[in-house]
Amino acid sequence: MQAPIDVFLHAIKGKYKAKILISLGEGTLRYSQLKRKFTTASERIIIKQLKELEQEGLIEKKVSGVKPPLKVEYSMSNYGKTMCPIIKQMWSWGEMHQSHS
C-alpha cells in the first residue's frame, strides 16, 4: 500500500497538472482558454494531463454541440475542489521560497 503523500503527489505529478487545477479552481474554462494559458505546453501534453486529471476524478469534462466545432469545457469536480486549498497553499509556499532564496 502506498503512503498517502505518494498518492497525493501521483495525482498532481505532471508539469501542468497543478497549474490546470489552480486555473479550474477559479472557474470553468474551455479547452481553448486552457491552451492559451499554457503557451509553452504542447497540445499533446495538455490533452494528456487533462485526461489523467479526469480519470483521477479531479476534473470534469463537458462536451456540448452536435457537430464540430464542439464546445469542450473543463471544471473542477466536487472531489477535485477538496484539493484546491492544498494546492494554493503549496503555490504560496513556492512564492515565499522564491523570494527567500
N, CA, C and O atoms as CSV, one atom per row, in Angstrom:
chain,resi,resn,atom,element,x,y,z
A,1,MET,N,N,0.846,-1.183,0.000
A,1,MET,CA,C,0.000,0.000,0.000
A,1,MET,C,C,0.894,1.250,0.000
A,1,MET,O,O,1.899,1.320,0.708
A,2,GLN,N,N,0.494,2.227,-0.815
A,2,GLN,CA,C,1.265,3.466,-0.912
A,2,GLN,C,C,1.001,4.372,0.283
A,2,GLN,O,O,-0.073,4.353,0.884
A,3,ALA,N,N,2.011,5.159,0.605
A,3,ALA,CA,C,1.837,6.178,1.636
A,3,ALA,C,C,0.891,7.248,1.086
A,3,ALA,O,O,0.945,7.553,-0.106
A,4,PRO,N,N,0.032,7.820,1.920
A,4,PRO,CA,C,-0.913,8.840,1.453
A,4,PRO,C,C,-0.256,10.000,0.718
A,4,PRO,O,O,-0.831,10.521,-0.238
A,5,ILE,N,N,0.936,10.418,1.140
A,5,ILE,CA,C,1.600,11.531,0.453
A,5,ILE,C,C,1.977,11.135,-0.969
A,5,ILE,O,O,1.935,11.962,-1.879
A,6,ASP,N,N,2.349,9.860,-1.162
A,6,ASP,CA,C,2.683,9.381,-2.505
A,6,ASP,C,C,1.445,9.369,-3.404
A,6,ASP,O,O,1.542,9.665,-4.595
A,7,VAL,N,N,0.301,9.034,-2.847
A,7,VAL,CA,C,-0.956,9.063,-3.604
A,7,VAL,C,C,-1.262,10.488,-4.043
A,7,VAL,O,O,-1.636,10.718,-5.194
A,8,PHE,N,N,-1.107,11.437,-3.139
A,8,PHE,CA,C,-1.347,12.849,-3.455
A,8,PHE,C,C,-0.397,13.331,-4.545
A,8,PHE,O,O,-0.823,13.939,-5.527
A,9,LEU,N,N,0.888,13.056,-4.364
A,9,LEU,CA,C,1.880,13.525,-5.327
A,9,LEU,C,C,1.671,12.895,-6.702
A,9,LEU,O,O,1.880,13.550,-7.723
A,10,HIS,N,N,1.263,11.636,-6.732
A,10,HIS,CA,C,0.983,10.985,-8.016
A,10,HIS,C,C,-0.174,11.678,-8.737
A,10,HIS,O,O,-0.149,11.834,-9.958
A,11,ALA,N,N,-1.178,12.089,-7.981
A,11,ALA,CA,C,-2.358,12.735,-8.579
A,11,ALA,C,C,-2.007,14.064,-9.244
A,11,ALA,O,O,-2.629,14.437,-10.239
A,12,ILE,N,N,-1.027,14.778,-8.713
A,12,ILE,CA,C,-0.680,16.090,-9.296
A,12,ILE,C,C,0.643,16.065,-10.050
A,12,ILE,O,O,1.123,17.106,-10.499
A,13,LYS,N,N,1.236,14.878,-10.192
A,13,LYS,CA,C,2.523,14.766,-10.879
A,13,LYS,C,C,2.337,15.082,-12.363
A,13,LYS,O,O,1.529,14.458,-13.051
A,14,GLY,N,N,3.071,16.023,-12.818
A,14,GLY,CA,C,2.992,16.470,-14.201
A,14,GLY,C,C,3.257,17.966,-14.225
A,14,GLY,O,O,2.853,18.692,-13.317
A,15,LYS,N,N,3.925,18.416,-15.249
A,15,LYS,CA,C,4.367,19.806,-15.298
A,15,LYS,C,C,3.216,20.804,-15.204
A,15,LYS,O,O,3.383,21.886,-14.641
A,16,TYR,N,N,2.050,20.452,-15.748
A,16,TYR,CA,C,0.955,21.421,-15.817
A,16,TYR,C,C,-0.252,21.058,-14.953
A,16,TYR,O,O,-1.194,21.847,-14.876
A,17,LYS,N,N,-0.261,19.904,-14.306
A,17,LYS,CA,C,-1.453,19.476,-13.569
A,17,LYS,C,C,-1.839,20.450,-12.458
A,17,LYS,O,O,-3.001,20.842,-12.361
A,18,ALA,N,N,-0.898,20.837,-11.635
A,18,ALA,CA,C,-1.218,21.765,-10.540
A,18,ALA,C,C,-1.691,23.104,-11.097
A,18,ALA,O,O,-2.615,23.717,-10.562
A,19,LYS,N,N,-1.052,23.549,-12.172
A,19,LYS,CA,C,-1.455,24.816,-12.789
A,19,LYS,C,C,-2.855,24.716,-13.387
A,19,LYS,O,O,-3.636,25.664,-13.307
A,20,ILE,N,N,-3.169,23.577,-13.981
A,20,ILE,CA,C,-4.510,23.359,-14.519
A,20,ILE,C,C,-5.526,23.382,-13.386
A,20,ILE,O,O,-6.576,24.015,-13.500
A,21,LEU,N,N,-5.215,22.694,-12.296
A,21,LEU,CA,C,-6.143,22.653,-11.156
A,21,LEU,C,C,-6.355,24.043,-10.563
A,21,LEU,O,O,-7.477,24.396,-10.201
A,22,ILE,N,N,-5.305,24.818,-10.462
A,22,ILE,CA,C,-5.444,26.184,-9.940
A,22,ILE,C,C,-6.320,27.014,-10.876
A,22,ILE,O,O,-7.194,27.753,-10.423
A,23,SER,N,N,-6.085,26.890,-12.167
A,23,SER,CA,C,-6.892,27.635,-13.150
A,23,SER,C,C,-8.365,27.241,-13.071
A,23,SER,O,O,-9.243,28.104,-13.099
A,24,LEU,N,N,-8.634,25.945,-12.974
A,24,LEU,CA,C,-10.025,25.488,-12.909
A,24,LEU,C,C,-10.657,25.763,-11.547
A,24,LEU,O,O,-11.881,25.799,-11.422
A,25,GLY,N,N,-9.828,25.954,-10.537
A,25,GLY,CA,C,-10.342,26.336,-9.226
A,25,GLY,C,C,-10.980,27.715,-9.253
A,25,GLY,O,O,-11.796,28.049,-8.393
A,26,GLU,N,N,-10.601,28.517,-10.250
A,26,GLU,CA,C,-11.169,29.858,-10.411
A,26,GLU,C,C,-12.444,29.842,-11.239
A,26,GLU,O,O,-13.160,30.842,-11.293
A,27,GLY,N,N,-12.740,28.707,-11.890
A,27,GLY,CA,C,-13.962,28.605,-12.671
A,27,GLY,C,C,-13.789,27.725,-13.902
A,27,GLY,O,O,-12.675,27.345,-14.264
A,28,THR,N,N,-14.895,27.415,-14.525
A,28,THR,CA,C,-14.920,26.583,-15.719
A,28,THR,C,C,-14.201,27.280,-16.869
A,28,THR,O,O,-14.347,28.485,-17.072
A,29,LEU,N,N,-13.426,26.502,-17.613
A,29,LEU,CA,C,-12.702,27.038,-18.767
A,29,LEU,C,C,-12.890,26.122,-19.965
A,29,LEU,O,O,-12.969,24.900,-19.832
A,30,ARG,N,N,-12.961,26.739,-21.135
A,30,ARG,CA,C,-12.987,25.966,-22.363
A,30,ARG,C,C,-11.572,25.484,-22.658
A,30,ARG,O,O,-10.595,26.050,-22.168
A,31,TYR,N,N,-11.477,24.434,-23.464
A,31,TYR,CA,C,-10.162,23.895,-23.807
A,31,TYR,C,C,-9.274,24.974,-24.428
A,31,TYR,O,O,-8.092,25.078,-24.097
A,32,SER,N,N,-9.844,25.771,-25.322
A,32,SER,CA,C,-9.060,26.808,-25.992
A,32,SER,C,C,-8.504,27.832,-24.995
A,32,SER,O,O,-7.405,28.351,-25.189
A,33,GLN,N,N,-9.252,28.119,-23.941
A,33,GLN,CA,C,-8.774,29.053,-22.913
A,33,GLN,C,C,-7.602,28.447,-22.140
A,33,GLN,O,O,-6.625,29.133,-21.839
A,34,LEU,N,N,-7.709,27.166,-21.824
A,34,LEU,CA,C,-6.611,26.496,-21.125
A,34,LEU,C,C,-5.359,26.471,-21.995
A,34,LEU,O,O,-4.252,26.712,-21.514
A,35,LYS,N,N,-5.542,26.179,-23.267
A,35,LYS,CA,C,-4.410,26.120,-24.188
A,35,LYS,C,C,-3.691,27.468,-24.261
A,35,LYS,O,O,-2.463,27.520,-24.326
A,36,ARG,N,N,-4.460,28.550,-24.250
A,36,ARG,CA,C,-3.853,29.894,-24.286
A,36,ARG,C,C,-3.100,30.215,-22.998
A,36,ARG,O,O,-2.120,30.959,-23.024
A,37,LYS,N,N,-3.549,29.661,-21.872
A,37,LYS,CA,C,-2.873,29.920,-20.602
A,37,LYS,C,C,-1.491,29.273,-20.542
A,37,LYS,O,O,-0.589,29.781,-19.877
A,38,PHE,N,N,-1.334,28.154,-21.238
A,38,PHE,CA,C,-0.100,27.377,-21.160
A,38,PHE,C,C,0.561,27.310,-22.532
A,38,PHE,O,O,0.631,26.251,-23.155
A,39,THR,N,N,1.036,28.446,-22.980
A,39,THR,CA,C,1.590,28.560,-24.329
A,39,THR,C,C,2.873,27.758,-24.516
A,39,THR,O,O,3.227,27.427,-25.647
A,40,THR,N,N,3.571,27.441,-23.439
A,40,THR,CA,C,4.815,26.670,-23.571
A,40,THR,C,C,4.557,25.168,-23.642
A,40,THR,O,O,5.473,24.396,-23.925
A,41,ALA,N,N,3.337,24.754,-23.392
A,41,ALA,CA,C,2.996,23.325,-23.399
A,41,ALA,C,C,2.506,22.900,-24.780
A,41,ALA,O,O,1.807,23.645,-25.466
A,42,SER,N,N,2.885,21.704,-25.164
A,42,SER,CA,C,2.369,21.178,-26.425
A,42,SER,C,C,0.912,20.753,-26.216
A,42,SER,O,O,0.488,20.450,-25.101
A,43,GLU,N,N,0.175,20.742,-27.300
A,43,GLU,CA,C,-1.230,20.339,-27.229
A,43,GLU,C,C,-1.346,18.909,-26.704
A,43,GLU,O,O,-2.264,18.596,-25.946
A,44,ARG,N,N,-0.422,18.048,-27.105
A,44,ARG,CA,C,-0.435,16.649,-26.672
A,44,ARG,C,C,-0.310,16.539,-25.147
A,44,ARG,O,O,-1.016,15.752,-24.515
A,45,ILE,N,N,0.589,17.330,-24.568
A,45,ILE,CA,C,0.797,17.293,-23.113
A,45,ILE,C,C,-0.435,17.805,-22.377
A,45,ILE,O,O,-0.862,17.204,-21.391
A,46,ILE,N,N,-1.008,18.908,-22.846
A,46,ILE,CA,C,-2.208,19.460,-22.196
A,46,ILE,C,C,-3.324,18.428,-22.223
A,46,ILE,O,O,-3.955,18.177,-21.196
A,47,ILE,N,N,-3.577,17.830,-23.371
A,47,ILE,CA,C,-4.646,16.839,-23.503
A,47,ILE,C,C,-4.378,15.637,-22.598
A,47,ILE,O,O,-5.288,15.147,-21.929
A,48,LYS,N,N,-3.139,15.165,-22.576
A,48,LYS,CA,C,-2.770,14.012,-21.735
A,48,LYS,C,C,-3.017,14.310,-20.261
A,48,LYS,O,O,-3.586,13.490,-19.540
A,49,GLN,N,N,-2.591,15.479,-19.824
A,49,GLN,CA,C,-2.744,15.791,-18.405
A,49,GLN,C,C,-4.203,16.054,-18.040
A,49,GLN,O,O,-4.625,15.725,-16.932
A,50,LEU,N,N,-4.976,16.640,-18.949
A,50,LEU,CA,C,-6.410,16.807,-18.705
A,50,LEU,C,C,-7.091,15.442,-18.576
A,50,LEU,O,O,-7.928,15.249,-17.695
A,51,LYS,N,N,-6.737,14.501,-19.445
A,51,LYS,CA,C,-7.312,13.150,-19.375
A,51,LYS,C,C,-6.966,12.468,-18.062
A,51,LYS,O,O,-7.818,11.826,-17.446
A,52,GLU,N,N,-5.716,12.606,-17.632
A,52,GLU,CA,C,-5.290,11.995,-16.376
A,52,GLU,C,C,-6.039,12.595,-15.193
A,52,GLU,O,O,-6.462,11.865,-14.296
A,53,LEU,N,N,-6.208,13.906,-15.180
A,53,LEU,CA,C,-6.950,14.558,-14.099
A,53,LEU,C,C,-8.408,14.118,-14.104
A,53,LEU,O,O,-9.019,13.951,-13.049
A,54,GLU,N,N,-8.957,13.934,-15.291
A,54,GLU,CA,C,-10.339,13.466,-15.409
A,54,GLU,C,C,-10.457,12.023,-14.908
A,54,GLU,O,O,-11.412,11.687,-14.207
A,55,GLN,N,N,-9.505,11.184,-15.260
A,55,GLN,CA,C,-9.508,9.792,-14.802
A,55,GLN,C,C,-9.377,9.689,-13.288
A,55,GLN,O,O,-9.939,8.785,-12.670
A,56,GLU,N,N,-8.632,10.617,-12.695
A,56,GLU,CA,C,-8.475,10.651,-11.236
A,56,GLU,C,C,-9.747,11.166,-10.543
A,56,GLU,O,O,-9.884,11.066,-9.324
A,57,GLY,N,N,-10.670,11.715,-11.336
A,57,GLY,CA,C,-11.909,12.247,-10.775
A,57,GLY,C,C,-11.761,13.658,-10.241
A,57,GLY,O,O,-12.638,14.140,-9.523
A,58,LEU,N,N,-10.658,14.336,-10.580
A,58,LEU,CA,C,-10.403,15.681,-10.053
A,58,LEU,C,C,-11.066,16.771,-10.883
A,58,LEU,O,O,-11.408,17.833,-10.362
A,59,ILE,N,N,-11.248,16.506,-12.182
A,59,ILE,CA,C,-11.917,17.481,-13.044
A,59,ILE,C,C,-13.012,16.781,-13.844
A,59,ILE,O,O,-13.045,15.554,-13.942
A,60,GLU,N,N,-13.898,17.578,-14.408
A,60,GLU,CA,C,-14.976,17.065,-15.245
A,60,GLU,C,C,-14.905,17.727,-16.607
A,60,GLU,O,O,-14.579,18.907,-16.730
A,61,LYS,N,N,-15.217,16.946,-17.621
A,61,LYS,CA,C,-15.214,17.428,-18.998
A,61,LYS,C,C,-16.653,17.416,-19.499
A,61,LYS,O,O,-17.380,16.437,-19.334
A,62,LYS,N,N,-17.043,18.525,-20.113
A,62,LYS,CA,C,-18.385,18.634,-20.675
A,62,LYS,C,C,-18.257,19.011,-22.147
A,62,LYS,O,O,-17.642,20.019,-22.494
A,63,VAL,N,N,-18.849,18.184,-23.004
A,63,VAL,CA,C,-18.826,18.440,-24.436
A,63,VAL,C,C,-20.242,18.772,-24.854
A,63,VAL,O,O,-21.173,18.017,-24.573
A,64,SER,N,N,-20.406,19.905,-25.528
A,64,SER,CA,C,-21.734,20.289,-25.996
A,64,SER,C,C,-21.670,20.640,-27.473
A,64,SER,O,O,-20.609,20.970,-28.003
A,65,GLY,N,N,-22.796,20.564,-28.113
A,65,GLY,CA,C,-22.876,20.798,-29.544
A,65,GLY,C,C,-23.125,19.481,-30.255
A,65,GLY,O,O,-22.816,18.412,-29.728
A,66,VAL,N,N,-23.678,19.563,-31.439
A,66,VAL,CA,C,-24.000,18.345,-32.167
A,66,VAL,C,C,-23.047,18.071,-33.319
A,66,VAL,O,O,-22.990,16.950,-33.826
A,67,LYS,N,N,-22.312,19.066,-33.728
A,67,LYS,CA,C,-21.337,18.864,-34.796
A,67,LYS,C,C,-20.167,19.816,-34.572
A,67,LYS,O,O,-20.302,20.816,-33.867
A,68,PRO,N,N,-19.034,19.510,-35.164
A,68,PRO,CA,C,-17.880,20.411,-34.998
A,68,PRO,C,C,-18.205,21.810,-35.503
A,68,PRO,O,O,-18.923,21.957,-36.492
A,69,PRO,N,N,-17.694,22.825,-34.846
A,69,PRO,CA,C,-16.809,22.742,-33.688
A,69,PRO,C,C,-17.603,22.495,-32.404
A,69,PRO,O,O,-18.545,23.221,-32.089
A,70,LEU,N,N,-17.207,21.473,-31.684
A,70,LEU,CA,C,-17.832,21.169,-30.409
A,70,LEU,C,C,-17.286,22.109,-29.338
A,70,LEU,O,O,-16.157,22.591,-29.435
A,71,LYS,N,N,-18.088,22.358,-28.337
A,71,LYS,CA,C,-17.667,23.196,-27.209
A,71,LYS,C,C,-17.229,22.256,-26.089
A,71,LYS,O,O,-18.043,21.501,-25.557
A,72,VAL,N,N,-15.954,22.299,-25.734
A,72,VAL,CA,C,-15.405,21.440,-24.687
A,72,VAL,C,C,-15.028,22.323,-23.507
A,72,VAL,O,O,-14.219,23.243,-23.633
A,73,GLU,N,N,-15.629,22.026,-22.358
A,73,GLU,CA,C,-15.357,22.799,-21.139
A,73,GLU,C,C,-14.871,21.863,-20.042
A,73,GLU,O,O,-15.284,20.708,-19.948
A,74,TYR,N,N,-13.980,22.401,-19.219
A,74,TYR,CA,C,-13.456,21.662,-18.084
A,74,TYR,C,C,-13.773,22.435,-16.811
A,74,TYR,O,O,-13.735,23.665,-16.780
A,75,SER,N,N,-14.085,21.683,-15.768
A,75,SER,CA,C,-14.345,22.297,-14.469
A,75,SER,C,C,-13.865,21.351,-13.373
A,75,SER,O,O,-13.641,20.164,-13.610
A,76,MET,N,N,-13.716,21.893,-12.190
A,76,MET,CA,C,-13.331,21.072,-11.049
A,76,MET,C,C,-14.515,20.203,-10.647
A,76,MET,O,O,-15.657,20.662,-10.644
A,77,SER,N,N,-14.243,18.965,-10.311
A,77,SER,CA,C,-15.284,18.115,-9.736
A,77,SER,C,C,-15.392,18.483,-8.250
A,77,SER,O,O,-14.520,19.163,-7.709
A,78,ASN,N,N,-16.445,18.040,-7.612
A,78,ASN,CA,C,-16.559,18.294,-6.171
A,78,ASN,C,C,-15.381,17.666,-5.429
A,78,ASN,O,O,-14.856,18.240,-4.475
A,79,TYR,N,N,-14.981,16.497,-5.876
A,79,TYR,CA,C,-13.826,15.813,-5.284
A,79,TYR,C,C,-12.554,16.629,-5.506
A,79,TYR,O,O,-11.741,16.774,-4.592
A,80,GLY,N,N,-12.381,17.158,-6.705
A,80,GLY,CA,C,-11.208,17.963,-7.024
A,80,GLY,C,C,-11.142,19.242,-6.210
A,80,GLY,O,O,-10.058,19.713,-5.865
A,81,LYS,N,N,-12.300,19.800,-5.905
A,81,LYS,CA,C,-12.337,21.039,-5.115
A,81,LYS,C,C,-11.720,20.860,-3.740
A,81,LYS,O,O,-11.254,21.829,-3.141
A,82,THR,N,N,-11.711,19.627,-3.228
A,82,THR,CA,C,-11.104,19.386,-1.915
A,82,THR,C,C,-9.591,19.570,-1.961
A,82,THR,O,O,-8.949,19.755,-0.927
A,83,MET,N,N,-9.029,19.518,-3.160
A,83,MET,CA,C,-7.589,19.657,-3.326
A,83,MET,C,C,-7.149,21.118,-3.465
A,83,MET,O,O,-5.981,21.434,-3.237
A,84,CYS,N,N,-8.063,21.998,-3.832
A,84,CYS,CA,C,-7.723,23.401,-4.118
A,84,CYS,C,C,-6.996,24.104,-2.978
A,84,CYS,O,O,-5.966,24.731,-3.227
A,85,PRO,N,N,-7.479,24.033,-1.743
A,85,PRO,CA,C,-6.764,24.745,-0.670
A,85,PRO,C,C,-5.331,24.245,-0.491
A,85,PRO,O,O,-4.432,25.023,-0.171
A,86,ILE,N,N,-5.127,22.957,-0.695
A,86,ILE,CA,C,-3.786,22.384,-0.530
A,86,ILE,C,C,-2.856,22.905,-1.623
A,86,ILE,O,O,-1.726,23.308,-1.347
A,87,ILE,N,N,-3.336,22.893,-2.855
A,87,ILE,CA,C,-2.508,23.346,-3.976
A,87,ILE,C,C,-2.217,24.841,-3.865
A,87,ILE,O,O,-1.102,25.278,-4.148
A,88,LYS,N,N,-3.215,25.624,-3.456
A,88,LYS,CA,C,-2.991,27.062,-3.284
A,88,LYS,C,C,-1.948,27.322,-2.202
A,88,LYS,O,O,-1.118,28.221,-2.334
A,89,GLN,N,N,-1.996,26.539,-1.143
A,89,GLN,CA,C,-1.016,26.695,-0.077
A,89,GLN,C,C,0.385,26.317,-0.569
A,89,GLN,O,O,1.365,26.965,-0.203
A,90,MET,N,N,0.479,25.276,-1.392
A,90,MET,CA,C,1.764,24.892,-1.965
A,90,MET,C,C,2.291,25.995,-2.883
A,90,MET,O,O,3.488,26.284,-2.892
A,91,TRP,N,N,1.398,26.605,-3.648
A,91,TRP,CA,C,1.767,27.707,-4.554
A,91,TRP,C,C,2.317,28.878,-3.741
A,91,TRP,O,O,3.349,29.455,-4.083
A,92,SER,N,N,1.615,29.221,-2.662
A,92,SER,CA,C,2.052,30.330,-1.809
A,92,SER,C,C,3.415,30.043,-1.190
A,92,SER,O,O,4.267,30.929,-1.113
A,93,TRP,N,N,3.619,28.809,-0.751
A,93,TRP,CA,C,4.910,28.453,-0.189
A,93,TRP,C,C,5.993,28.597,-1.246
A,93,TRP,O,O,7.079,29.095,-0.950
A,94,GLY,N,N,5.716,28.170,-2.475
A,94,GLY,CA,C,6.675,28.308,-3.566
A,94,GLY,C,C,7.054,29.754,-3.828
A,94,GLY,O,O,8.221,30.067,-4.062
A,95,GLU,N,N,6.049,30.647,-3.787
A,95,GLU,CA,C,6.322,32.083,-3.962
A,95,GLU,C,C,7.216,32.601,-2.845
A,95,GLU,O,O,8.165,33.345,-3.089
A,96,MET,N,N,6.903,32.199,-1.619
A,96,MET,CA,C,7.685,32.631,-0.476
A,96,MET,C,C,9.115,32.111,-0.585
A,96,MET,O,O,10.071,32.835,-0.308
A,97,HIS,N,N,9.248,30.869,-0.985
A,97,HIS,CA,C,10.575,30.256,-1.092
A,97,HIS,C,C,11.400,30.931,-2.194
A,97,HIS,O,O,12.612,31.089,-2.046
A,98,GLN,N,N,10.760,31.328,-3.290
A,98,GLN,CA,C,11.477,32.038,-4.358
A,98,GLN,C,C,12.065,33.339,-3.840
A,98,GLN,O,O,13.216,33.660,-4.136
A,99,SER,N,N,11.296,34.085,-3.077
A,99,SER,CA,C,11.786,35.365,-2.569
A,99,SER,C,C,12.795,35.172,-1.440
A,99,SER,O,O,13.603,36.057,-1.161
A,100,HIS,N,N,12.742,34.012,-0.795
A,100,HIS,CA,C,13.666,33.709,0.301
A,100,HIS,C,C,15.047,33.323,-0.225
A,100,HIS,O,O,16.065,33.581,0.417
A,101,SER,N,N,15.063,32.707,-1.391
A,101,SER,CA,C,16.350,32.222,-1.960
A,101,SER,C,C,17.176,33.328,-2.543
A,101,SER,O,O,18.269,33.080,-3.052
